[in-house]
Each structure stands twice: as C-alpha cells, then as structure tokens.
Amino acid sequence: MTWRHLYLEALGRLSDRHAARWFVEEASGGSWPAVLDEPVPTRGEKAFCSMVARREAGEPVQYVLGHWAFRRLDLMVDRRVLIPRPETEVVVEVALGELARLSVPPLVADLGTGSGAIALSIVTECAGAEVWATDLSEDALAVASANLAGLGARAAGRARLVHGSWWHALPEGLKGALDLAVSNPPYVAESELASLPSEISRWEPLQALIAGPSGLEALRAITAEALGWLAPSSALVAEIAPHQDRAAVELAYSAGFAEAFVKPDLTGRPRVLVARRRT
Ligand SMILES: C[S@@+](CC[C@H](N)C(=O)[O-])C[C@H]1O[C@@H](n2cnc3c(N)ncnc32)[C@H](O)[C@@H]1O
C-alpha cells in the first residue's frame, strides 16, 4: 500500500484535502507529492489512521498535528493552549511597529502568553528585546517552555516565563520599566460561549477564551494597572473582538493613557488596541 492510497481514503472521510495532505506529510516525514508513491510502513499507517480518526471526531487539525505555524515560528500546540490565530500575527506586527519607535533594545511583557506565540515572535523578530511572558495556566506555561526551548539558546536567553495573574506575575522591579506590554487576553463573554463553533468551545481551553460576563473583564484588569508598569513613551497593544473597539478605547483613556486607537486585522475588522503613554 502507498501513501496515495491512504491519502485518497482520508480525503473521502474528511472532505478536507489540506488536512489529508498535512497528515500524510506528518506521518510519513516525506516531501509532497513524491511521498505519495512510497510504501507505507506499519508505524506510519498507525500514526496516520489515528490522526484521521481524531480529526473525524472533531478535534482541530492543529492539535492533531501537534504544531502550527505562527509568523516565523513552528509552535508546538495541544489542548493546553489556544491555537495561535492569523489576527494575532497582526497584533505582533503592530507591537513590533511600536517597538520600532524606541532606540534601545526594549523590555517587553506578554500577558497571557499561551503557546508563547507573541512573546517568542518578538524575541525572534526584535533584535535584543527582552520579553517576560506570563500566564495563569501552568499547563500553558509548560507548552510555552517547550516552544522556548526550540528557539535556540541565544534567543531563548532573552525570554522568561512567569506564572501568575496578569501584572502580578511580574517582579516588582519591572514597575515603570516596560517599553511595551502586549496581550491577547480572553475576550469572549460567557453568554457568547454557546454561539462559538463547537470546534473552539469543545476543544480549546475555556480559560483562554472566556473573560467573564461582559467579555471585557481581562482587558479591564490589564489596562487598569498598566501605567504602573509602563515606562514613559511606552505602549500597550492588545487583541480585542471587533465589537469591543469603542469600549477598549474608553478603557484605555479611563486608565490614563494619553492616546488610544484600534487598528484593523488583515480582513479590515478592528482588532488591535494601541494605547500610548505620555512621555
Ligand atoms: C486568548 S489566549 C492567548 C494565548 C496566546 N497569547 C496567543 O495569542 O495565542 C489567553 C491566555 O491568557 C491566559 N489567561 C487567562 N486568564 C489569565 C490571567 N488572569 N492572568 C494571566 N493569564 C491569563 C490563558 O491561560 C491563555 O493562555
């Protein structure tokens, strides 16, 4: 039996040619499409069939594969962490833009790091940046730690993972010293949970999704204390839901930021709060 045989079988069962191809590539370790004519070893067949069965049961393809691309990184992901999203790649882009205004290697905090997607992208893409990545979930930090180890010693030495709720995870010595705080906090309201696709609500960690009754609880907690941690001329960059744009800007102004606005994601929806401190 060749990989083509398994590929066609999976195509019939999943009706998803991307997933079928990714599973062949993952289980075979071969390159597409040459691998299709190669014979399937028993171990490869077992791994492939298990992936197809997990996907058929509704598990997101990213968890089935066990890793997913985010900007320049290939991140390990499983059910302990949110699957990194394309809109969060835009959050990193906006954060890097804010960092470009600074002349010195910056000090950054990523609050609610999950897989480490934002923190590790900044370490990788901003020369010299030192990043503190926090999470309330020890499970998420274990995944971030595995991803950090994959960066290589030089880059990994510029990131630290700390456990705790939002700012409280950080050492007191960072108060007033951060050049940038970035976060993709939970922003789904409890009442919205039922309307999420089941692939999200059944599989992704609720602590990563649900903020509380209004959906703004996490952002409120982050903005409220931000100015105590941020240095002059610094900024807070946070992912929001599109309908939260006005409320997010109001939260930033009532927390004392001098300037606040929302930038769009790649589809033009308002998704990234930028709040700047006065010099
Ligand atoms: C939407 S996920 C974002 C994960 C990752 N930064 C990303 O963009 O893919 C939110 C993260 O915040 C964490 N979190 C939830 N409540 C928290 C809190 N009070 N303090 C710190 N992290 C928290 C969750 O565990 C989760 O990892």
The ligand as an SDF file (V2000), in Angstrom:
LIG
                    3D

 27 29  0  0  0  0  0  0  0  0999 V2000
   -6.5840   34.1530   24.1310 C   0  0  0  0  0  0  0  0  0  0  0  0
   -5.3230   33.1970   24.9430 S   0  0  0  0  0  0  0  0  0  0  0  0
   -3.8690   33.8690   24.1390 C   0  0  0  0  0  0  0  0  0  0  0  0
   -2.7180   32.9290   24.0640 C   0  0  0  0  0  0  0  0  0  0  0  0
   -1.5440   33.4320   23.1970 C   0  0  0  0  0  0  0  0  0  0  0  0
   -1.0320   34.6960   23.7160 N   0  0  0  0  0  0  0  0  0  0  0  0
   -1.9760   33.6270   21.7610 C   0  0  0  0  0  0  0  0  0  0  0  0
   -2.1620   34.7650   21.3480 O   0  0  0  0  0  0  0  0  0  0  0  0
   -2.1490   32.6230   21.0550 O   0  0  0  0  0  0  0  0  0  0  0  0
   -5.3150   33.9470   26.5360 C   0  0  0  0  0  0  0  0  0  0  0  0
   -4.2840   33.4180   27.5130 C   0  0  0  0  0  0  0  0  0  0  0  0
   -4.4400   34.1520   28.7430 O   0  0  0  0  0  0  0  0  0  0  0  0
   -4.3070   33.2530   29.8270 C   0  0  0  0  0  0  0  0  0  0  0  0
   -5.0030   33.8420   30.9860 N   0  0  0  0  0  0  0  0  0  0  0  0
   -6.3160   33.7900   31.3010 C   0  0  0  0  0  0  0  0  0  0  0  0
   -6.5340   34.4660   32.4550 N   0  0  0  0  0  0  0  0  0  0  0  0
   -5.3290   34.9530   32.8560 C   0  0  0  0  0  0  0  0  0  0  0  0
   -4.8990   35.7510   33.9520 C   0  0  0  0  0  0  0  0  0  0  0  0
   -5.7540   36.1750   34.8820 N   0  0  0  0  0  0  0  0  0  0  0  0
   -3.5980   36.0660   34.0330 N   0  0  0  0  0  0  0  0  0  0  0  0
   -2.7040   35.6420   33.1010 C   0  0  0  0  0  0  0  0  0  0  0  0
   -3.0540   34.8810   32.0310 N   0  0  0  0  0  0  0  0  0  0  0  0
   -4.3520   34.5450   31.9170 C   0  0  0  0  0  0  0  0  0  0  0  0
   -4.9070   31.9560   29.3320 C   0  0  0  0  0  0  0  0  0  0  0  0
   -4.4390   30.8650   30.0920 O   0  0  0  0  0  0  0  0  0  0  0  0
   -4.4320   31.9550   27.8710 C   0  0  0  0  0  0  0  0  0  0  0  0
   -3.2070   31.2900   27.7430 O   0  0  0  0  0  0  0  0  0  0  0  0
  1  2  1  0
  2  3  1  0
  2 10  1  0
  3  4  1  0
  4  5  1  0
  5  6  1  0
  5  7  1  0
  7  8  2  0
  7  9  1  0
 10 11  1  0
 11 12  1  0
 11 26  1  0
 12 13  1  0
 13 14  1  0
 13 24  1  0
 14 15  1  0
 14 23  1  0
 15 16  2  0
 16 17  1  0
 17 18  1  0
 17 23  2  0
 18 19  1  0
 18 20  2  0
 20 21  1  0
 21 22  2  0
 22 23  1  0
 24 25  1  0
 24 26  1  0
 26 27  1  0
M  CHG  2   2   1   9  -1
M  END
$$$$
